[in-house]
């Protein structure tokens, strides 16, 4: 009887003691994760473990060097493989390479003198001299204008440097570019110039110069002078441009096109709009020196003078 009573009392006593809540076993995963990612995963299981947290941990921490094949378990290896699959790829930092910028081609600057950009360190002396002394200077002499028109026509076959190298030979061959003398040249003189290997001038080009000389003499008889006839196209005043870059300089202009058409009507040859515009640049009818060229202001001062026909 006493034994039964004691048993019943123990049962009631156990009922009165509240049962402790069983804590979930969080140490199984945390033990393995902590070995690999000791920062990203906490021991607390209060918040559910998500893939994003695992990915963040993987991107922030590398594999622990202590986690080797000898100390790993099959479960560790499976967890590691799973994390590698869900983690974003590591970003490798590419070392910044030093960019070496090549110096851009600039015009010749000697003693503080700045020229147009098409005059470079590789430009030949004869071309630089032509730029510094002749190109863009207003010309009013009939013979000089005829010479520049003939030289501009040779741009069909040569560039300015090649033409200027032959300039003295051309003057000797064409009697100083006197239109009266050139217009009287016959077949013998034309063939002699054509056969000159130093000039390398085609026979057709020689005949064009001779024919143009005949046209000049006709204009002189009709208008008084070749200079006044040519300068009348620009109202006896050079056109002053303000170009800053070589790409702004045109190859032709409306004035050049009008002059070309009129010269063709008077019987001239090799006087297309591009050739005529080159002639206008050379004889100072248009000032196309770049604004930062030292010759720009000098040519503008010459262009702003009153009409001075010689």
NORJOTA-V405056 format. One record per helix or strand of 3 or more residues. SS is the DSSP state (helix for helix, strand for strand). FROM is the first residue (numbers start at 1). TO is the last residue. If there is no record, write none. Layout:
ss:SS from:FROM to:TO
ss:SS from:FROM to:TO
This chain:
ss:helix from:2 to:16
ss:helix from:27 to:36
ss:helix from:51 to:60
ss:helix from:74 to:86
ss:helix from:125 to:133
ss:helix from:142 to:156
ss:helix from:160 to:165
ss:helix from:167 to:173
ss:helix from:175 to:177
ss:helix from:179 to:182
ss:helix from:187 to:194
ss:helix from:203 to:223
ss:helix from:226 to:234
ss:helix from:246 to:248
ss:helix from:254 to:265
ss:helix from:273 to:282
ss:helix from:294 to:303
